[in-house]
Amino acid sequence: MKVLGSSPGNFDALIGAGRAALALGDTQAAAGFFGRADEAWSTSPLPQAGIGAALAQQGDGNGALQYFSRAVQRGATQSMIGCDRGLAYDLLGRHRDAQADYRAALFGHDGDEARRRLALSLAITGNKTDALSTLSPLMARGDAGAARTRAFVLALTGDSAGAKNAIESAMPGSASHMAYFFQKLPALRSDQKAAAVNLGIFPSASGLQTASAPPPIPANPVKIIYGRSPKQSAEKPTRRRRTASPPFRSGCRRRQSQPGKLRRLRVSPHRPYKSLRPRFRRP
């Protein structure tokens, strides 16, 4: 970021910032950095691959594949984009294509993440043994991400009890929170499973939800904000009548009213109080 401060169009700095934003889960910021990098070097495959990765992390597999296709046209290799394009394939239910991409990316700069995603994809297709063996190198190194992935592998293959024990070992105190997730996971479609274990997007009765998503926008936000019911909101506002005029500003002449009568001030509920001026009828 220091480099971008002094050189906003630095291609390498923009690519690095985009990848850092992806690692933090800020896909919108990542797409912005990759877009600026594409303007700086329009023939490089890296910006298109980065935008594709951002779309894949947002759950848009079809949109991601379009950018990966452009990256390939500019010279991207399977090992370069396999980790992220494999995720896009998994989200679309194309698990064989996904696994081929993950395997090609195992020895690239995203090799560990490709290995974890490959294990999940194998578990989605019911290959529990290969999935666990794929994670073995990472488990031997004590990789925390691999330990969590192992819990998902067990849940995907129907071992919910083993998944609870595994997630409790990896994240103490989280087994009770993940019980419902592990219980429902085997019943999902394969593309839904991929979205659930990779992105945390889990289908519910009202549609797709994420574990960390903000509460949904209410159907009638005006009611929530202003405390009015839909019926009250639809009613035509009534005009308020004032029996006494507000204090007069200096320099204004006040007409004397007839004894025993008060002049009424015309007040519109759609005009702010400060914009009102007293209006009088001639006596």
Order of alpha helices (4+ residues) and beta strands (2+ residues): alpha-alpha-alpha-alpha-alpha-alpha-alpha-alpha-alpha-alpha-alpha-alpha-alpha-beta-beta-alpha-alpha
